[in-house]
Amino acid sequence: MTGARVAAAWALLPGYLGQHVLLSASALALGVAISLPLAVASSRSAAVRWPALLLASLVQTIPSLALLALFYPLLLALSALSAGLIGRGFSALGFLPSLLALTLYSMLPILRNGVAGLGGVDPAVVEAARGMGMTDRQRLLQVELPLAAPVIMAGVRTAAVWTIGAATLATPVGQTSLGNYIFSGLQTEDWVFVLFGCAASAGLALSADQLLGLIERGLATRSRVRLIAGAAGLAAGTLTALAPLAPAALGDAQAHYVVGAKNFSEQYILADLIADRLRRAGAAVQTRQDLGSTFAYHALQDGEIDTYVDYSGTLWADILKRTDNPGRQKALDILTQTLRARDGVVVLGSLGFENAYALAMRRSEAHALHIRTLADLAARAGRLAFGADLEFLSRPEWTAVQRAYGLKFKSETQYQPTFMYRALASGRVDVISAFSSDGRIAADDLVVLQDPLHALPPYDAVLLVAPKDANDQRLLSVLRPLVGRIPVEAMREANLSVDRDHDKLTPAEAAAALERKLGL
């Protein structure tokens, strides 16, 4: 089984590595292009140096994932403005926000080493150059920069390692990278993928560092051989990594679709199911996984992805900002009409099951404490620890549950979903925000607490189609047979086949098994 997982990881490496190198190299090149002139200006003027170093240092205090996420709404607004002014927007998901964030991250070591290197040039040498009649430009290019180059290259080496490592976090904003191994592996407990992603990223960073170090030593010793060897190694490595991306860059005569997915097993399975059906229909398909809920919807709305599966309760609370609960079918009808009229988004229909938020406990503990409903839980919550997924505590549903039942737990901790279930099984937490279609509810003998006040809205799994694809008959003909065809029992079984500890299936294998079982 491990051998098969390693083979699967190797098969994905060319695409993941190419995208990772493209992003990292572009961000580093842009960082050097901005930081070097800024370092020269900073070495000449304290008025420039202080704010430049302060701002570059400030960027480093912002968590890299947060910085990546912050660029998306900014670019989304700028794209809308551009579309209004010149009739053409640009992609706000994936490469561009990742490029801008990583460029900012790369600047501090280059800028700081640039200032230190230029400031460390012997004043006597500069004065001698001035005495020889050199202009300021000549002194900079022929004397100061060559002498400061080894120190500057040391900063570039640091920036390269930082950038390559931080690029793994670009996955949640829709940019393919080696982080795809890590994010999907953590969710499905595929430790082969996690280790493969970490090893590939570390290997890439170390290789870049050593080649840049060769250039640094060449500059320090005036060795043309080392300079050429380092530069040639970087060029050859970069071109080799980028080669698998060439066919896509040159264009493809087939229709090209992008299928989105959020960051949990069910989403991976359904995305693979849709992608495989599209490929069999003769289309070229790309998947973008691990997207946040809001990212996914706005990416669909703006045509960054063509289709994905969302949930009626998520759309109701996050997109429509509704807090009422008119019932399952009524909510679905309102969503279908409103999203089409307001955003052009097509709600093609429900897949046939709900994946609702629900609070769950170990059955033995729930029975011992006589807890069957959220009202029962509220009376004992002060002595219990609560574990939630990464989104739940900031979502309107949690606010609605707290308001309805007055829940106040002893502690509240957020987990990546896989580790949330682990925390409950180990006794670290007593209650979790579970998902009703998760196979681990039955496998772990959990009990889902009833919601007598209906604080949690319904969560039908629904197929969404981008406005630009509303009349795309190829896409619609592939998606329509899925509507109403997946019962919750079948989805739970598929989810468990990916999440269980032994005889695990990949999401693609689980998708194929699900499709066969349903006769699709």
C-alpha positions as CSV (number, residue, x, y, z in Angstrom):
1,M,0.0,0.0,0.0
2,T,2.8,2.4,0.9
3,G,4.5,1.6,-2.5
4,A,1.3,2.6,-4.3
5,R,1.1,5.8,-2.4
6,V,4.7,6.7,-3.2
7,A,4.0,5.9,-6.9
8,A,1.0,8.2,-6.8
9,A,3.0,10.9,-5.2
10,W,5.7,10.6,-7.8
11,A,3.1,10.9,-10.6
12,L,2.0,14.2,-9.3
13,L,5.4,15.6,-8.7
14,P,6.1,17.2,-12.2
15,G,3.0,19.3,-12.1
16,Y,3.3,20.3,-8.4
17,L,7.1,21.0,-8.7
18,G,6.7,23.0,-11.9
19,Q,4.1,25.3,-10.3
20,H,6.1,25.6,-7.1
21,V,9.3,26.6,-9.0
22,L,7.4,29.0,-11.2
23,L,5.9,30.8,-8.2
24,S,9.0,30.8,-6.1
25,A,11.4,31.9,-8.9
26,S,9.0,34.7,-10.0
27,A,8.6,36.0,-6.4
28,L,12.3,35.9,-5.7
29,A,13.1,37.6,-9.0
30,L,10.6,40.3,-8.3
31,G,11.8,40.7,-4.8
32,V,15.4,41.2,-6.0
33,A,14.2,43.7,-8.6
34,I,12.4,45.8,-6.0
35,S,14.8,45.3,-3.0
36,L,18.1,46.1,-4.7
37,P,17.2,49.6,-5.9
38,L,15.6,50.2,-2.5
39,A,18.8,49.0,-0.8
40,V,20.8,51.5,-2.8
41,A,18.5,54.3,-2.0
42,S,18.5,53.3,1.7
43,S,22.3,53.2,1.8
44,R,22.3,56.8,0.5
45,S,19.5,58.2,2.7
46,A,18.5,57.6,6.3
47,A,15.1,59.0,5.4
48,V,14.5,56.1,3.0
49,R,16.3,53.4,5.0
50,W,14.3,53.7,8.2
51,P,10.8,53.3,6.8
52,A,11.9,50.8,4.1
53,L,13.4,48.4,6.7
54,L,10.5,49.0,9.1
55,L,7.9,48.1,6.5
56,A,9.9,45.0,5.3
57,S,10.2,43.9,8.9
58,L,6.5,44.5,9.6
59,V,5.6,42.2,6.7
60,Q,7.5,39.4,8.4
61,T,5.3,39.7,11.5
62,I,2.2,38.8,9.5
63,P,1.6,35.1,9.3
64,S,2.3,34.0,5.7
65,L,-1.1,32.3,5.2
66,A,-2.9,35.4,6.4
67,L,-0.9,37.6,4.0
68,L,-1.7,35.3,1.1
69,A,-5.4,35.4,2.0
70,L,-5.5,39.2,2.4
71,F,-4.4,39.8,-1.2
72,Y,-7.4,37.9,-2.6
73,P,-10.1,40.5,-1.6
74,L,-7.8,43.3,-2.6
75,L,-7.2,41.9,-6.0
76,L,-10.8,41.0,-6.4
77,A,-11.8,44.6,-5.9
78,L,-9.1,45.8,-8.3
79,S,-10.2,43.3,-10.9
80,A,-13.8,44.6,-10.6
81,L,-12.6,48.1,-10.9
82,S,-10.5,47.2,-14.0
83,A,-13.5,45.4,-15.5
84,G,-15.6,48.6,-15.0
85,L,-13.0,50.9,-16.4
86,I,-11.6,49.0,-19.4
87,G,-14.1,46.1,-19.7
88,R,-11.5,43.5,-18.7
89,G,-10.6,42.1,-15.3
90,F,-7.8,39.7,-14.2
91,S,-7.4,36.6,-12.1
92,A,-7.6,37.3,-8.4
93,L,-7.1,33.7,-7.4
94,G,-4.1,31.5,-7.5
95,F,-0.8,32.8,-8.9
96,L,-1.2,36.6,-8.6
97,P,-2.0,36.9,-4.8
98,S,0.6,34.2,-4.1
99,L,3.2,36.1,-6.1
100,L,2.6,39.4,-4.4
101,A,2.6,38.0,-0.9
102,L,5.8,35.9,-1.5
103,T,7.5,38.9,-3.1
104,L,6.9,40.9,0.1
105,Y,8.2,38.0,2.2
106,S,11.4,37.8,0.2
107,M,12.3,41.5,0.5
108,L,13.6,41.8,4.1
109,P,16.8,39.7,3.9
110,I,17.7,41.1,0.5
111,L,17.1,44.7,1.6
112,R,18.8,44.3,4.9
113,N,21.9,42.6,3.4
114,G,22.0,45.1,0.6
115,V,22.1,48.0,3.0
116,A,24.7,46.2,5.2
117,G,26.8,45.3,2.1
118,L,26.9,48.7,0.6
119,G,27.4,50.4,4.0
120,G,30.4,48.1,4.6
121,V,32.3,49.1,1.5
122,D,35.6,50.8,2.6
123,P,35.2,54.6,2.4
124,A,38.8,54.9,1.2
125,V,37.9,52.7,-1.9
126,V,34.9,54.9,-2.7
127,E,37.0,58.0,-2.3
128,A,39.7,56.6,-4.6
129,A,37.1,55.9,-7.2
130,R,35.8,59.4,-6.9
131,G,39.3,60.8,-7.2
132,M,39.7,58.8,-10.5
133,G,36.8,60.8,-11.9
134,M,34.1,58.2,-11.7
135,T,30.5,59.3,-11.7
136,D,28.1,58.2,-9.0
137,R,26.6,55.7,-11.4
138,Q,30.1,54.3,-12.3
139,R,31.1,54.0,-8.6
140,L,27.9,52.2,-7.8
141,L,28.1,49.7,-10.7
142,Q,31.9,49.2,-10.9
143,V,33.0,49.5,-7.3
144,E,30.3,49.4,-4.6
145,L,28.0,46.7,-5.9
146,P,30.8,44.3,-6.9
147,L,32.3,44.6,-3.4
148,A,28.9,44.3,-1.7
149,A,27.8,41.4,-3.9
150,P,28.8,38.5,-1.6
151,V,26.8,40.0,1.3
152,I,23.8,40.7,-1.0
153,M,23.9,37.2,-2.3
154,A,23.8,35.9,1.3
155,G,20.5,37.8,1.6
156,V,19.2,36.4,-1.6
157,R,20.0,32.8,-0.4
158,T,18.0,33.4,2.8
159,A,15.1,34.9,0.8
160,A,15.1,31.9,-1.6
161,V,14.8,29.4,1.3
162,W,12.0,31.5,2.9
163,T,10.1,31.9,-0.3
164,I,10.3,28.2,-1.3
165,G,9.1,27.2,2.1
166,A,6.3,29.8,2.3
167,A,5.1,28.8,-1.2
168,T,3.7,25.6,0.2
169,L,1.0,27.8,1.9
170,A,-0.3,29.1,-1.5
171,T,-2.6,26.0,-1.9
172,P,-5.6,27.5,0.0
173,V,-5.8,30.5,-2.3
174,G,-5.9,28.3,-5.4
175,Q,-2.2,28.1,-6.4
176,T,-0.9,24.6,-7.1
177,S,2.3,23.9,-5.2
178,L,4.1,21.2,-3.3
179,G,1.8,22.3,-0.5
180,N,-1.0,20.3,-2.2
181,Y,0.7,17.1,-0.9
182,I,0.8,18.5,2.6
183,F,-2.8,19.9,2.8
184,S,-4.5,16.9,1.3
185,G,-2.3,14.5,3.2
186,L,-3.0,16.1,6.5
187,Q,-6.8,15.9,5.8
188,T,-6.8,12.3,4.7
189,E,-4.1,11.2,7.1
190,D,-1.9,10.2,4.1
191,W,1.4,10.5,5.8
192,V,3.2,9.4,2.7
193,F,1.9,12.5,0.9
194,V,2.7,14.8,3.8
195,L,6.3,13.5,4.1
196,F,6.7,13.6,0.3
197,G,5.6,17.2,0.1
198,C,7.9,18.2,3.0
199,A,10.9,16.3,1.5
200,A,10.3,17.8,-2.0
201,S,10.0,21.3,-0.6
202,A,13.1,20.9,1.6
203,G,15.1,19.4,-1.3
204,L,14.2,22.2,-3.6
205,A,15.1,24.8,-1.0
206,L,18.5,23.2,-0.2
207,S,19.3,22.8,-3.9
208,A,18.5,26.5,-4.6
209,D,20.5,27.5,-1.5
210,Q,23.6,25.5,-2.6
211,L,23.5,26.8,-6.2
212,L,23.1,30.4,-4.9
213,G,25.9,29.7,-2.5
214,L,28.1,28.7,-5.4
215,I,27.4,32.1,-7.0
216,E,28.1,33.8,-3.7
217,R,31.5,32.1,-3.3
218,G,32.3,33.0,-7.0
219,L,31.6,36.6,-6.3
220,A,33.7,36.6,-3.1
221,T,36.7,34.9,-4.8
222,R,36.2,36.4,-8.2
223,S,35.9,32.8,-9.6
224,R,34.3,32.9,-13.0
225,V,34.0,29.0,-13.0
226,R,31.9,29.1,-9.8
227,L,29.7,31.9,-11.1
228,I,29.0,30.1,-14.3
229,A,28.5,26.7,-12.6
230,G,26.0,28.2,-10.1
231,A,24.1,30.2,-12.7
232,A,24.0,27.3,-15.1
233,G,22.8,25.0,-12.4
234,L,19.9,27.4,-11.5
235,A,19.0,27.8,-15.1
236,A,19.0,24.1,-15.9
237,G,17.1,23.2,-12.8
238,T,14.5,25.9,-13.4
239,L,13.9,24.9,-17.0
240,T,13.7,21.2,-16.2
241,A,11.1,21.9,-13.5
242,L,9.1,24.2,-15.8
243,A,9.1,21.8,-18.7
244,P,6.0,19.9,-17.7
245,L,4.0,23.2,-17.7
246,A,4.8,23.9,-21.3
247,P,1.9,22.1,-22.9
248,A,-0.6,24.0,-20.9
249,A,1.2,27.3,-21.6
250,L,1.1,26.6,-25.3
251,G,-2.6,26.0,-25.2
252,D,-4.9,23.1,-25.6
253,A,-7.6,22.5,-28.2
254,Q,-9.8,20.7,-25.8
255,A,-12.3,22.5,-23.6
256,H,-10.7,23.3,-20.2
257,Y,-12.5,23.2,-17.0
258,V,-11.4,23.9,-13.4
259,V,-13.1,21.9,-10.6
260,G,-12.9,23.4,-7.2
261,A,-12.8,21.7,-3.8
262,K,-12.6,22.8,-0.2
263,N,-10.3,21.2,2.4
264,F,-11.8,18.0,3.5
265,S,-12.2,14.4,2.3
266,E,-15.7,14.6,0.9
267,Q,-14.8,17.6,-1.2
268,Y,-11.8,15.8,-2.6
269,I,-13.9,12.8,-3.5
270,L,-16.6,14.8,-5.2
271,A,-14.1,16.9,-7.1
272,D,-12.4,13.8,-8.4
273,L,-15.7,12.3,-9.3
274,I,-16.7,15.4,-11.4
275,A,-13.2,15.7,-12.9
276,D,-13.1,12.1,-14.0
277,R,-16.6,12.4,-15.6
278,L,-15.4,15.5,-17.5
279,R,-12.3,13.7,-18.7
280,R,-14.3,10.8,-20.0
281,A,-16.4,13.4,-21.9
282,G,-13.2,14.5,-23.7
283,A,-12.5,17.7,-21.7
284,A,-9.2,18.8,-20.2
285,V,-9.6,19.3,-16.4
286,Q,-7.7,20.8,-13.6
287,T,-8.7,20.7,-9.9
288,R,-8.1,23.4,-7.3
289,Q,-8.3,21.9,-3.8
290,D,-8.2,23.2,-0.3
291,L,-10.0,26.4,-1.0
292,G,-11.7,28.3,1.9
293,S,-15.5,28.6,1.7
294,T,-15.6,32.2,0.7
295,F,-12.7,31.8,-1.7
296,A,-14.4,29.0,-3.5
297,Y,-17.7,30.8,-4.1
298,H,-16.1,34.1,-5.2
299,A,-13.7,32.1,-7.5
300,L,-16.8,30.5,-9.1
301,Q,-18.6,33.8,-9.4
302,D,-15.6,35.3,-11.1
303,G,-15.0,32.4,-13.4
304,E,-11.8,31.2,-11.8
305,I,-13.3,27.8,-11.3
306,D,-16.2,26.3,-13.4
307,T,-17.9,24.1,-10.8
308,Y,-17.7,22.8,-7.3
309,V,-19.9,21.3,-4.6
310,D,-21.0,23.6,-1.7
311,Y,-23.6,23.3,1.0
312,S,-26.9,25.2,1.2
313,G,-26.4,26.2,4.9
314,T,-22.9,27.6,4.1
315,L,-24.3,29.6,1.2
316,W,-27.3,30.7,3.2
317,A,-25.2,32.1,6.1
318,D,-22.0,33.2,4.3
319,I,-23.2,34.4,1.0
320,L,-26.8,35.6,1.6
321,K,-26.0,36.6,5.2
322,R,-29.3,35.0,6.4
323,T,-29.8,33.8,9.9
324,D,-33.4,32.5,9.6
325,N,-34.3,28.9,8.9
326,P,-37.3,28.6,6.5
327,G,-36.8,24.8,6.1
328,R,-34.7,22.6,3.8
329,Q,-36.6,22.8,0.5
330,K,-37.6,26.5,0.9
331,A,-34.0,27.5,1.7
332,L,-32.8,25.6,-1.4
333,D,-35.4,27.3,-3.6
334,I,-34.5,30.8,-2.3
335,L,-30.8,30.1,-2.9
336,T,-31.4,28.9,-6.4
337,Q,-33.4,31.9,-7.4
338,T,-31.3,34.5,-5.5
339,L,-27.8,33.4,-6.5
340,R,-28.9,33.2,-10.2
341,A,-30.5,36.6,-10.2
342,R,-27.8,38.4,-8.1
343,D,-24.6,36.7,-9.1
344,G,-25.4,34.6,-12.2
345,V,-24.4,31.5,-10.3
346,V,-26.3,28.4,-11.3
347,V,-27.5,26.0,-8.5
348,L,-27.9,22.9,-10.6
349,G,-29.5,20.9,-7.7
350,S,-28.8,18.9,-4.7
351,L,-26.7,15.7,-4.9
352,G,-29.2,14.0,-2.6
353,F,-27.6,14.2,0.8
354,E,-27.0,16.7,3.6
355,N,-23.6,17.3,5.2
356,A,-24.9,19.4,8.1
357,Y,-22.9,20.9,10.9
358,A,-23.8,19.0,14.1
359,L,-22.3,18.8,17.6
360,A,-21.2,15.3,18.4
361,M,-19.9,13.4,21.5
362,R,-18.6,10.0,22.3
363,R,-21.7,7.8,22.8
364,S,-20.4,6.5,26.2
365,E,-19.9,10.0,27.6
366,A,-23.2,11.3,26.2
367,H,-25.1,8.5,27.8
368,A,-23.2,8.9,31.1
369,L,-24.1,12.6,31.2
370,H,-27.6,12.1,29.9
371,I,-27.0,14.4,27.0
372,R,-29.2,13.9,23.9
373,T,-29.9,17.4,22.7
374,L,-28.1,20.8,22.5
375,A,-30.3,22.0,25.3
376,D,-29.1,19.1,27.5
377,L,-25.5,20.0,26.5
378,A,-26.0,23.7,27.5
379,A,-26.6,22.7,31.1
380,R,-23.2,20.8,31.3
381,A,-21.1,22.7,28.8
382,G,-19.2,24.6,31.5
383,R,-17.4,21.4,32.5
384,L,-16.7,20.2,28.9
385,A,-14.0,21.0,26.3
386,F,-15.1,21.9,22.8
387,G,-13.2,21.1,19.6
388,A,-14.1,22.8,16.3
389,D,-12.9,22.7,12.8
390,L,-10.9,25.7,11.5
391,E,-14.0,27.6,10.3
392,F,-16.8,26.8,12.7
393,L,-16.1,29.2,15.6
394,S,-16.0,32.2,13.2
395,R,-19.1,31.2,11.3
396,P,-22.7,32.5,11.7
397,E,-23.9,29.0,12.6
398,W,-21.9,29.0,15.8
399,T,-23.3,32.4,16.7
400,A,-26.8,31.1,16.1
401,V,-26.2,28.0,18.3
402,Q,-24.8,30.1,21.1
403,R,-27.7,32.5,20.9
404,A,-30.3,29.8,20.9
405,Y,-28.8,27.6,23.6
406,G,-26.4,29.8,25.6
407,L,-23.5,27.4,25.2
408,K,-20.4,28.3,27.2
409,F,-17.7,25.6,27.2
410,K,-14.8,25.2,29.6
411,S,-12.5,25.6,26.6
412,E,-12.7,26.0,22.8
413,T,-9.9,24.7,20.5
414,Q,-9.7,24.7,16.7
415,Y,-8.4,21.8,14.8
416,Q,-7.8,20.7,11.2
417,P,-10.8,18.3,10.8
418,T,-8.9,15.1,10.9
419,F,-7.2,16.0,14.2
420,M,-10.5,17.2,15.6
421,Y,-11.8,13.7,15.5
422,R,-8.6,12.4,16.9
423,A,-8.9,14.9,19.8
424,L,-12.4,13.6,20.6
425,A,-11.3,10.0,20.5
426,S,-8.4,10.6,22.8
427,G,-10.5,12.5,25.3
428,R,-8.7,15.8,24.8
429,V,-12.1,17.4,24.0
430,D,-15.6,16.2,24.9
431,V,-17.7,17.7,22.1
432,I,-16.8,18.5,18.4
433,S,-18.4,20.3,15.5
434,A,-19.0,17.2,13.3
435,F,-20.3,16.7,9.8
436,S,-23.4,14.6,9.3
437,S,-22.1,12.8,6.2
438,D,-18.8,11.9,7.8
439,G,-18.3,8.1,8.1
440,R,-16.2,8.6,11.2
441,I,-19.4,9.3,13.2
442,A,-20.4,5.6,12.9
443,A,-16.9,4.2,12.9
444,D,-16.0,6.1,16.1
445,D,-19.4,5.4,17.8
446,L,-20.3,9.0,18.1
447,V,-23.8,10.4,18.8
448,V,-25.0,13.5,17.1
449,L,-26.9,15.8,19.4
450,Q,-30.4,16.9,18.4
451,D,-31.1,20.5,17.6
452,P,-34.7,21.0,18.8
453,L,-34.6,24.8,18.2
454,H,-33.4,24.3,14.7
455,A,-30.5,26.8,15.2
456,L,-28.4,25.1,12.5
457,P,-29.7,25.5,8.9
458,P,-30.0,22.6,6.4
459,Y,-26.9,21.7,4.5
460,D,-27.8,20.1,1.2
461,A,-24.8,19.3,-0.9
462,V,-25.4,21.3,-4.1
463,L,-23.7,21.5,-7.5
464,L,-22.8,25.1,-8.4
465,V,-21.9,26.3,-11.9
466,A,-20.1,29.5,-12.8
467,P,-22.0,32.2,-14.6
468,K,-19.8,31.9,-17.7
469,D,-20.7,28.2,-18.0
470,A,-24.5,28.6,-17.4
471,N,-25.2,27.4,-21.0
472,D,-22.2,25.1,-21.4
473,Q,-24.0,21.9,-22.5
474,R,-21.0,19.7,-22.2
475,L,-20.4,20.6,-18.6
476,L,-24.1,20.5,-17.7
477,S,-24.6,17.1,-19.4
478,V,-21.8,15.7,-17.2
479,L,-23.2,17.3,-14.0
480,R,-26.9,16.7,-14.3
481,P,-26.8,12.9,-13.8
482,L,-25.3,13.5,-10.4
483,V,-28.3,15.5,-9.1
484,G,-30.3,13.6,-6.5
485,R,-28.2,10.4,-7.0
486,I,-26.0,10.2,-4.0
487,P,-27.6,9.1,-0.7
488,V,-26.0,10.0,2.5
489,E,-25.2,6.4,3.4
490,A,-23.1,6.1,0.2
491,M,-21.3,9.3,0.8
492,R,-20.5,8.3,4.4
493,E,-19.0,5.0,3.1
494,A,-16.9,6.8,0.5
495,N,-15.7,9.3,3.1
496,L,-14.8,6.6,5.6
497,S,-12.8,4.7,2.9
498,V,-10.5,7.7,2.7
499,D,-10.4,8.6,6.4
500,R,-10.0,5.2,8.0
501,D,-6.7,4.1,9.5
502,H,-6.2,0.9,7.4
503,D,-6.8,-0.1,3.8
504,K,-7.2,3.6,2.9
505,L,-8.4,4.6,-0.6
506,T,-7.2,7.8,-2.3
507,P,-10.0,10.3,-3.0
508,A,-9.8,9.4,-6.7
509,E,-10.2,5.6,-5.9
510,A,-13.1,6.4,-3.5
511,A,-14.7,8.5,-6.2
512,A,-14.5,5.7,-8.7
513,A,-15.9,3.2,-6.2
514,L,-18.8,5.6,-5.4
515,E,-19.6,6.1,-9.1
516,R,-19.6,2.3,-9.7
517,K,-21.8,1.7,-6.6
518,L,-24.4,4.3,-7.8
519,G,-24.4,3.0,-11.4
520,L,-23.3,6.4,-12.8
